[in-house]
Amino acid sequence: MKHSPYWLKALVVVLPASLAPLAALAGASSDTNRVDAMALYNRGAAVVQNTRDIELEAGGQTVGWPLAGRLRADTVWLEGEGVRLTGLSTDAGDNDGQGLLASRIGQSVTLLRDNDAGDARSREATLVGINGDTLLVRIDDRIERLTGDSPWRVAWPADTDNGDRLQLDLDADKAGKQALTAIYQIDGPSWQASYTGRFDAKAGQLELASMAVIDNSGGARLAADKAWLVAGDVARSGGNAPAPMMMARSEAKQSDAGAPEASGDSYRYALDNGLDVAAGGTRAVSIMAPQTFEAERSYRVENSLYSVSRDGERSHAQIRLAFENTADVPLPAGVVRIYDSAGSAQLMGENRIDDTPKKAPVTLTLGTAFDLTSERRLVEDRKTGEKNTGENEQRRTIEIKLYNASADTATVNVIEHLPQGASVESAEPETMDEAPANTAQWQIDVPANGDKTLRYTATWSN
């Protein structure tokens, strides 16, 4: 990553806090850019809502409005009694100070330097130009170059900078102070659920705790008095952002922690203390109370009838953990990490779940079992039927030998995917009755330190 030159880093300390990207880098704590309400979407982007009292004139006029991130200009909605939005303009924003500095070309700046004794020195100059990391400044009757290695810092009065990066063209019915509410979308911020669980095989229970991890890559501090995390796939147009929609008014009642509220076809998780994440920062917050589920660990060997050789292929069984979302809350999409209570500091594996409604089943694939393996080989493969009749029948026999090197009996689910219209002519042991279409399925107990052999024959027409 390219580091900002010394003079550009130092520039941050004298800028107004309303310039959120720079203020956040400096660790500013001002609430100038704090908004009333914000909703972050787990697919990316955010909806911002803020109300300000503006002194208006009757008729057409332009007013400034601060922004809380990278604006999508076509998403602005303005609400006010007798006030209409007739147009708007905005700058591109500035995430590293270069844009702010470029706007100062031709104007006076102050060069600051601290000596070894801690005494500050300063010089007045005029910013003449910028070439990459090099500044050209005029001091008296000469031009000087300041590079990234220069000990001088560049500063100017904070009150000369305007934080109202959005300019709204309005038409008001009457003059006077008016409360205006702006709703708009910003790019960059996103969040996802992160789950950590502990599985007790003897009790058949899974304890699951959830957090929301907020990633603020939008280049500006996220700060809101009230905030929600929205789970669900909201339609987008022209980018990673939710379709324009009205947020709930900021005075609306928040959900209790751990009790998400349905909002249209999505769910909203309220953050009790609002939101405050520095530009480029990450924050994790709890979004629901820990939940306990009845869960079952199983082992799975899955293959296709087409994929087999006479030489035999050896593979490890998949580890799966299945449970039903019996909690009274939906589970938003995210990564699930499961620890095994049978051993200290023991990870079973990680997997990702999609948005999961209440009562919906969840199956996690957590890796492969070291001691459970299978060897699969082609025993017979032949065609029957008259030549040139187009009615050839394919017949294939496959043998699967399951090995269990552990000290406990293991139940293994064997799934074989069959061609369209195929049927199992014979099998030992017999197939399960309720297998999905074009699938043969077995549930086989493999003894401890032992093995078990499965053989079946399938036929189908070519």
C-alpha positions as CSV (number, residue, x, y, z in Angstrom):
1,M,0.0,0.0,0.0
2,K,1.3,3.4,-0.9
3,H,1.8,5.6,2.2
4,S,0.8,9.3,2.3
5,P,3.7,11.7,2.4
6,Y,4.5,13.4,5.7
7,W,3.1,16.7,4.7
8,L,-0.2,15.1,3.7
9,K,-0.6,13.2,6.9
10,A,0.0,16.3,8.9
11,L,-2.5,18.2,6.9
12,V,-5.3,16.1,8.5
13,V,-4.9,17.6,12.0
14,V,-6.1,21.0,11.0
15,L,-9.0,20.1,8.8
16,P,-12.6,20.4,10.0
17,A,-14.2,17.3,11.5
18,S,-17.1,17.6,9.0
19,L,-14.7,16.3,6.4
20,A,-15.3,12.7,7.5
21,P,-12.7,10.7,5.5
22,L,-9.8,12.8,6.9
23,A,-11.2,13.4,10.3
24,A,-11.6,9.6,10.8
25,L,-7.9,9.1,9.9
26,A,-7.0,11.6,12.6
27,G,-9.2,9.9,15.2
28,A,-11.6,12.8,15.4
29,S,-14.5,12.4,17.8
30,S,-16.7,15.3,16.5
31,D,-20.3,14.5,15.7
32,T,-20.6,17.0,12.9
33,N,-21.2,14.3,10.4
34,R,-23.5,12.2,12.6
35,V,-26.9,11.5,11.1
36,D,-30.3,10.6,12.5
37,A,-30.7,7.1,11.1
38,M,-28.8,4.7,8.8
39,A,-29.7,1.2,7.5
40,L,-26.8,-1.0,6.3
41,Y,-27.5,-3.8,3.8
42,N,-25.7,-7.1,4.0
43,R,-25.3,-7.1,0.2
44,G,-23.5,-3.8,0.3
45,A,-24.4,0.0,0.5
46,A,-26.5,1.9,3.0
47,V,-29.5,4.2,3.2
48,V,-29.0,7.4,5.2
49,Q,-31.7,9.7,6.7
50,N,-31.1,13.0,8.3
51,T,-33.2,16.0,9.2
52,R,-31.9,19.6,9.4
53,D,-33.5,22.9,10.2
54,I,-32.8,25.2,7.2
55,E,-33.6,28.9,6.9
56,L,-35.3,29.2,3.5
57,E,-36.3,32.0,1.2
58,A,-39.5,31.9,-0.8
59,G,-38.9,30.6,-4.4
60,G,-35.9,29.0,-6.0
61,Q,-32.6,28.7,-4.1
62,T,-29.6,26.4,-3.4
63,V,-28.7,25.0,0.0
64,G,-25.8,23.0,1.2
65,W,-26.1,19.5,2.8
66,P,-23.3,17.4,4.4
67,L,-22.8,13.9,3.2
68,A,-22.1,10.8,5.3
69,G,-20.2,8.9,2.5
70,R,-20.0,8.3,-1.2
71,L,-23.3,9.5,-2.5
72,R,-25.3,7.8,-5.3
73,A,-26.7,11.1,-6.7
74,D,-29.7,9.5,-8.3
75,T,-31.1,8.2,-5.0
76,V,-31.7,11.5,-3.2
77,W,-35.2,12.0,-1.7
78,L,-36.1,15.3,0.0
79,E,-39.1,15.8,2.2
80,G,-40.4,19.1,3.5
81,E,-43.7,21.0,3.7
82,G,-44.1,23.1,0.6
83,V,-40.6,22.4,-0.6
84,R,-39.6,20.6,-3.8
85,L,-36.3,19.4,-5.0
86,T,-35.6,20.7,-8.4
87,G,-31.9,19.6,-8.9
88,L,-28.7,18.8,-7.1
89,S,-24.9,18.8,-7.6
90,T,-22.1,17.2,-5.6
91,D,-18.3,16.9,-5.7
92,A,-16.6,13.5,-6.0
93,G,-15.6,13.5,-2.4
94,D,-12.1,13.0,-1.2
95,N,-10.7,10.0,0.7
96,D,-7.1,10.9,1.2
97,G,-6.7,14.7,1.3
98,Q,-5.4,15.1,-2.2
99,G,-8.6,16.7,-3.5
100,L,-8.8,19.1,-0.7
101,L,-5.2,20.1,-1.2
102,A,-5.7,20.6,-5.0
103,S,-8.6,22.9,-4.3
104,R,-6.2,25.1,-2.4
105,I,-3.9,25.8,-5.3
106,G,-3.3,29.6,-5.7
107,Q,-4.3,30.3,-2.1
108,S,-2.2,30.8,1.0
109,V,-1.1,27.9,3.2
110,T,1.0,27.7,6.4
111,L,4.0,25.4,6.6
112,L,4.6,24.0,10.1
113,R,7.6,22.3,11.6
114,D,8.6,21.1,15.1
115,N,12.3,21.2,16.0
116,D,14.1,18.8,18.3
117,A,13.3,21.0,21.3
118,G,9.6,20.8,20.6
119,D,9.3,24.4,19.5
120,A,7.0,25.0,16.6
121,R,8.1,27.0,13.6
122,S,5.9,28.3,10.8
123,R,6.2,30.0,7.4
124,E,3.6,31.5,5.2
125,A,3.4,30.4,1.6
126,T,1.2,30.1,-1.5
127,L,0.4,26.7,-2.9
128,V,1.5,26.9,-6.6
129,G,1.0,23.3,-7.8
130,I,1.0,19.6,-7.1
131,N,2.9,16.9,-8.9
132,G,2.2,13.5,-7.4
133,D,3.7,13.6,-3.9
134,T,5.5,16.8,-4.5
135,L,4.2,20.2,-3.6
136,L,5.3,23.5,-5.2
137,V,5.0,26.5,-2.9
138,R,6.0,30.2,-3.3
139,I,7.7,31.7,-0.3
140,D,8.5,35.4,-0.8
141,D,10.2,35.6,-4.2
142,R,11.2,31.9,-4.7
143,I,9.6,28.6,-5.5
144,E,10.3,25.6,-3.2
145,R,9.6,21.9,-3.5
146,L,8.2,19.9,-0.7
147,T,8.5,16.1,-1.2
148,G,7.2,13.2,0.9
149,D,10.4,13.3,2.9
150,S,10.0,16.9,3.9
151,P,9.6,17.7,7.7
152,W,7.2,20.5,6.9
153,R,3.4,20.1,7.3
154,V,0.8,22.0,5.3
155,A,-2.1,23.7,7.0
156,W,-4.8,26.3,6.4
157,P,-7.7,27.7,8.4
158,A,-10.4,25.1,9.0
159,D,-13.3,27.5,8.6
160,T,-12.4,28.1,4.9
161,D,-13.5,24.6,4.0
162,N,-17.2,23.8,3.3
163,G,-18.4,20.5,4.5
164,D,-21.7,20.8,2.6
165,R,-20.6,18.6,-0.3
166,L,-24.1,18.2,-1.6
167,Q,-25.8,21.2,-3.1
168,L,-29.6,21.0,-3.3
169,D,-31.7,23.2,-5.6
170,L,-35.0,23.9,-4.0
171,D,-38.2,25.7,-4.6
172,A,-40.0,26.7,-1.4
173,D,-43.6,28.0,-1.1
174,K,-42.7,30.4,1.7
175,A,-39.7,31.8,3.6
176,G,-38.8,30.8,7.1
177,K,-37.1,28.0,9.1
178,Q,-38.1,24.6,7.8
179,A,-37.3,21.1,8.9
180,L,-36.1,19.2,5.8
181,T,-35.4,15.4,5.7
182,A,-33.0,14.0,3.1
183,I,-32.8,10.3,2.4
184,Y,-30.0,9.0,0.1
185,Q,-27.8,5.9,-0.5
186,I,-24.1,5.7,-0.1
187,D,-21.7,3.1,-1.6
188,G,-19.1,1.1,0.3
189,P,-20.4,0.0,3.7
190,S,-21.6,-3.6,4.2
191,W,-22.1,-6.2,6.9
192,Q,-22.4,-9.9,7.3
193,A,-23.4,-12.3,10.0
194,S,-20.7,-14.3,11.7
195,Y,-21.7,-17.3,13.8
196,T,-19.6,-19.3,16.4
197,G,-21.0,-22.6,17.7
198,R,-20.1,-25.5,20.0
199,F,-21.4,-28.9,19.3
200,D,-21.9,-31.5,22.0
201,A,-22.3,-34.9,20.2
202,K,-23.4,-36.8,23.3
203,A,-26.2,-34.3,24.1
204,G,-27.0,-33.8,20.4
205,Q,-27.0,-30.0,20.9
206,L,-25.4,-27.1,19.1
207,E,-25.0,-23.7,20.9
208,L,-24.8,-20.9,18.4
209,A,-23.8,-17.3,19.1
210,S,-24.1,-14.6,16.4
211,M,-22.3,-11.3,15.6
212,A,-22.7,-8.8,12.8
213,V,-19.4,-7.7,11.3
214,I,-19.6,-4.2,9.8
215,D,-17.1,-3.3,7.2
216,N,-16.8,0.4,6.4
217,S,-15.0,0.7,3.1
218,G,-17.0,3.7,2.1
219,G,-14.2,6.3,2.8
220,A,-16.1,8.2,5.4
221,R,-17.0,7.7,9.1
222,L,-20.4,6.0,9.7
223,A,-22.1,7.7,12.6
224,A,-25.9,7.5,13.3
225,D,-28.1,8.0,16.3
226,K,-30.2,5.0,15.2
227,A,-29.1,2.2,13.0
228,W,-30.4,-1.0,11.5
229,L,-28.7,-3.9,9.8
230,V,-30.9,-5.2,7.0
231,A,-30.8,-8.9,5.9
232,G,-32.3,-10.0,2.7
233,D,-31.7,-9.7,-1.1
234,V,-33.0,-6.3,-2.0
235,A,-33.3,-5.5,-5.7
236,R,-30.6,-3.4,-7.2
237,S,-30.2,-1.3,-10.3
238,G,-26.9,-0.1,-11.7
239,G,-24.7,-1.2,-8.8
240,N,-24.4,-2.7,-5.3
241,A,-27.1,-0.8,-3.6
242,P,-30.7,-1.3,-2.5
243,A,-33.5,0.1,-4.6
244,P,-34.6,3.5,-3.5
245,M,-37.0,3.2,-0.5
246,M,-38.2,5.2,2.4
247,M,-36.7,4.4,5.8
248,A,-38.7,4.4,8.9
249,R,-38.8,7.8,10.6
250,S,-36.0,8.3,13.1
251,E,-38.5,8.6,15.9
252,A,-39.9,5.2,15.2
253,K,-39.6,2.6,17.9
254,Q,-36.5,0.5,17.7
255,S,-36.6,-3.3,17.9
256,D,-35.4,-4.9,21.1
257,A,-31.9,-6.4,20.9
258,G,-32.2,-10.0,19.6
259,A,-35.7,-9.5,18.1
260,P,-35.4,-8.6,14.5
261,E,-38.4,-6.9,12.9
262,A,-39.9,-7.8,9.5
263,S,-39.6,-4.9,7.1
264,G,-41.3,-5.7,3.8
265,D,-39.6,-8.9,2.5
266,S,-36.4,-8.4,4.6
267,Y,-35.5,-8.3,8.3
268,R,-34.0,-5.4,10.2
269,Y,-31.8,-5.8,13.3
270,A,-31.6,-2.7,15.4
271,L,-28.4,-1.6,17.0
272,D,-29.2,-0.4,20.5
273,N,-26.5,2.3,20.7
274,G,-26.6,3.5,17.1
275,L,-23.6,3.2,14.9
276,D,-20.1,4.6,14.9
277,V,-17.4,3.1,12.6
278,A,-14.3,4.9,11.5
279,A,-13.5,5.2,7.8
280,G,-11.9,2.0,6.7
281,G,-12.7,0.4,10.0
282,T,-14.4,-2.8,11.1
283,R,-16.7,-3.4,14.0
284,A,-18.5,-6.4,15.4
285,V,-21.8,-6.2,17.3
286,S,-24.2,-8.8,18.8
287,I,-27.5,-9.0,16.9
288,M,-29.3,-11.7,18.8
289,A,-29.1,-13.8,21.9
290,P,-27.3,-17.2,21.8
291,Q,-29.5,-20.0,20.6
292,T,-29.4,-23.8,21.3
293,F,-30.5,-26.3,18.6
294,E,-31.0,-30.0,18.5
295,A,-28.3,-31.1,16.0
296,E,-27.0,-34.3,14.4
297,R,-23.6,-35.1,13.0
298,S,-23.5,-37.4,10.0
299,Y,-21.0,-38.7,7.4
300,R,-21.6,-38.7,3.7
301,V,-20.1,-40.4,0.6
302,E,-21.5,-38.9,-2.6
303,N,-20.6,-39.7,-6.2
304,S,-22.0,-40.0,-9.7
305,L,-22.6,-43.2,-11.6
306,Y,-20.6,-41.7,-14.6
307,S,-17.5,-41.0,-12.5
308,V,-15.9,-44.4,-11.7
309,S,-12.9,-46.5,-12.8
310,R,-12.0,-50.1,-12.7
311,D,-8.8,-49.4,-10.7
312,G,-10.8,-48.0,-7.7
313,E,-10.7,-44.6,-6.1
314,R,-10.3,-43.9,-2.4
315,S,-11.8,-40.8,-0.7
316,H,-12.7,-39.5,2.8
317,A,-16.3,-39.2,4.0
318,Q,-17.7,-35.7,4.4
319,I,-18.6,-34.4,7.9
320,R,-22.1,-32.9,8.0
321,L,-24.0,-31.2,10.9
322,A,-27.7,-30.7,10.4
323,F,-30.2,-28.8,12.5
324,E,-33.5,-27.0,12.1
325,N,-33.8,-23.3,12.9
326,T,-36.1,-23.7,15.8
327,A,-35.2,-20.3,17.2
328,D,-37.9,-17.6,17.0
329,V,-35.7,-15.5,14.8
330,P,-34.4,-15.8,11.2
331,L,-30.7,-16.4,10.6
332,P,-29.1,-13.9,8.2
333,A,-26.4,-15.2,5.7
334,G,-22.9,-15.6,7.1
335,V,-20.0,-17.8,8.0
336,V,-20.5,-20.5,10.7
337,R,-17.6,-21.8,12.7
338,I,-18.2,-24.9,14.9
339,Y,-16.0,-26.1,17.7
340,D,-16.2,-29.7,19.0
341,S,-16.9,-30.1,22.8
342,A,-15.3,-33.5,22.7
343,G,-11.8,-32.0,22.7
344,S,-10.0,-28.9,23.9
345,A,-9.5,-26.2,21.3
346,Q,-10.9,-28.4,18.6
347,L,-12.4,-27.0,15.4
348,M,-14.9,-29.2,13.6
349,G,-15.0,-26.9,10.5
350,E,-16.5,-23.8,8.9
351,N,-19.2,-23.3,6.4
352,R,-21.5,-20.6,5.1
353,I,-25.3,-20.4,5.4
354,D,-27.7,-18.4,3.2
355,D,-30.5,-16.3,4.7
356,T,-32.4,-18.9,6.7
357,P,-36.1,-18.3,7.8
358,K,-37.5,-19.7,11.0
359,K,-38.2,-23.5,11.0
360,A,-36.0,-24.0,7.9
361,P,-33.4,-26.8,7.8
362,V,-29.7,-26.1,7.9
363,T,-26.9,-28.5,6.8
364,L,-23.3,-27.6,7.3
365,T,-20.4,-29.4,5.5
366,L,-17.5,-29.1,7.9
367,G,-14.7,-31.0,6.2
368,T,-13.8,-34.7,5.9
369,A,-13.4,-37.5,8.4
370,F,-9.8,-38.8,8.8
371,D,-10.9,-42.3,9.8
372,L,-13.8,-42.8,7.5
373,T,-12.9,-43.6,3.9
374,S,-14.4,-45.3,0.9
375,E,-13.0,-47.2,-2.1
376,R,-15.2,-47.2,-5.2
377,R,-14.6,-49.3,-8.4
378,L,-16.4,-50.3,-11.5
379,V,-17.2,-54.1,-11.6
380,E,-19.2,-54.4,-14.8
381,D,-20.1,-52.0,-17.7
382,R,-21.9,-53.3,-20.8
383,K,-24.6,-52.5,-23.3
384,T,-27.4,-54.8,-24.4
385,G,-29.9,-54.6,-27.3
386,E,-29.9,-54.8,-31.1
387,K,-27.4,-52.8,-33.1
388,N,-28.8,-49.9,-35.2
389,T,-32.2,-50.0,-33.4
390,G,-31.5,-47.0,-31.2
391,E,-32.8,-49.0,-28.2
392,N,-29.5,-49.9,-26.5
393,E,-29.6,-50.4,-22.7
394,Q,-26.7,-49.5,-20.5
395,R,-25.9,-51.7,-17.5
396,R,-23.3,-50.8,-14.8
397,T,-22.3,-52.5,-11.6
398,I,-20.4,-50.5,-8.9
399,E,-18.8,-51.7,-5.7
400,I,-18.2,-49.3,-2.7
401,K,-16.2,-50.5,0.2
402,L,-16.4,-48.4,3.4
403,Y,-13.6,-48.4,6.0
404,N,-13.9,-47.2,9.6
405,A,-10.5,-46.9,11.4
406,S,-12.1,-45.3,14.5
407,A,-13.0,-47.0,17.8
408,D,-16.7,-46.3,17.4
409,T,-19.4,-47.6,14.9
410,A,-20.1,-44.9,12.3
411,T,-23.2,-44.4,10.2
412,V,-22.4,-43.3,6.7
413,N,-24.9,-42.0,4.1
414,V,-24.0,-43.1,0.6
415,I,-25.5,-41.2,-2.3
416,E,-25.1,-42.2,-5.9
417,H,-26.4,-39.9,-8.6
418,L,-27.9,-41.8,-11.6
419,P,-28.6,-40.9,-15.2
420,Q,-32.0,-39.6,-16.2
421,G,-34.5,-42.5,-16.2
422,A,-32.1,-45.0,-14.6
423,S,-33.2,-47.6,-12.1
424,V,-31.4,-49.8,-9.6
425,E,-31.8,-53.4,-10.7
426,S,-30.2,-54.9,-7.7
427,A,-28.4,-53.7,-4.5
428,E,-26.9,-55.3,-1.5
429,P,-27.8,-53.9,1.0
430,E,-31.1,-52.5,-0.4
431,T,-31.5,-48.9,-1.2
432,M,-33.6,-46.5,1.0
433,D,-37.2,-46.1,-0.2
434,E,-37.4,-42.3,-0.1
435,A,-34.4,-41.3,-2.2
436,P,-34.8,-38.2,-4.5
437,A,-35.3,-38.7,-8.2
438,N,-32.4,-40.1,-10.2
439,T,-30.6,-40.9,-6.9
440,A,-29.9,-44.1,-5.0
441,Q,-29.3,-43.7,-1.3
442,W,-28.1,-46.0,1.5
443,Q,-27.5,-45.6,5.3
444,I,-24.9,-48.0,6.3
445,D,-23.5,-48.8,9.8
446,V,-19.7,-49.4,9.5
447,P,-18.3,-51.3,12.6
448,A,-15.4,-49.9,14.6
449,N,-12.0,-50.8,13.1
450,G,-13.9,-52.6,10.4
451,D,-15.4,-52.3,6.9
452,K,-18.6,-52.8,5.0
453,T,-19.2,-53.4,1.3
454,L,-22.0,-52.1,-0.9
455,R,-22.7,-53.3,-4.4
456,Y,-25.4,-52.2,-6.8
457,T,-26.4,-52.5,-10.5
458,A,-28.2,-49.8,-12.4
459,T,-29.7,-49.9,-15.9
460,W,-30.8,-47.1,-18.2
461,S,-31.5,-46.5,-21.9
462,N,-29.2,-44.6,-24.2
